[in-house]
């Protein structure tokens, strides 16, 4: 059985998933949705960490929450997540 993309829950370490799947398998995930109840820096840091663990920007990775947006999540936090995802160019940039 094949798949176009593998979605990874937030409980799975993204670096381990990437190592198992290899660099060419598209992967989706996996920011912990509770981080959106944190500070702006915590949200932005979680985005950067997830992208880096998946192999860096543009490396067959679709950033996503590991379980979706939880009820009561501040809309501003979702904005920070989306903004950082668009802005981040990698730890070496």
N, C-alpha and C positions, 0 to 999 in steps of 0.2 A: 504494500500500500504506500502511495506517495502522498506528499502534502506540498502545497505552495508556500506555506509558512507555518512555523510552530509558535504557539502562544505559550508564554511562561508566566505562571502565577508568581506573585511577589514573594512567596516563601522559598522560591528556588534562587540560588545564587546565579546571577546572570553570567558571571565569568565561567562558572562550571558548565552551565548550559551551552555557552558558546564553545567551550573546549570540546564538549561531547559532540555537538553538532558540526563543528568545523566552521571555517570562515565564510563558506559559500551558501549556507542554508539560511534563508530569511527567518528572522526571529522577531517576535512581538512581545513587549512587556518592559519592564515588570516593576515599576515604581510602587512601593507600598502606599495604598490609598490613604492611610492615616497620616502620612507626611503632610498632606494638604491641610491639616489642622495645626501645622507648625508655623514657624516664622518664614518670612520671604527667603532668607538665606538657607534655611533647612530645605525648602522646596527646591530652590535652584541647585543646591549641592546634590540632592538626591537625583535630579535630572542628569547632571554632569557625571555622577558616579555610574548611573545605569548605562549611559551612552558609552562611557569609557570601557566598562566591563563587557559590553556587547561588541567591542572592537573599534570603537570610535565612530565619529560622524560619517554617515554614508556607507557603512559597512553592513548592508543587508539587515538593518535593524529598524523596526517601527516602534518608536517609544510609545508606551501606553501604560496605564495603571494596571497593576496586577489583578484587580477585581472590579474596576469601575469606580465611578465617583460615588462616595457614600452620602447618604442623606445628611443634610446639615453642613456639608462642606462649603466653606466660604468661596463665593464666586471669584473673589480676588486671587485666591490661591490657585485656582484653575488657570487664571490668566498668567500668573507667574510661571507655572509649569509650561504652558504653551510658548510664552515669550522666551524662556531659557532654551527650550528645545529648538526654536528657530534661530536663536542667537549663538548658541554654543558651537565653536569650531574645533574643539578638541583641546586636550591638555597641553599640547605642544604648539598651539597657535599663538 
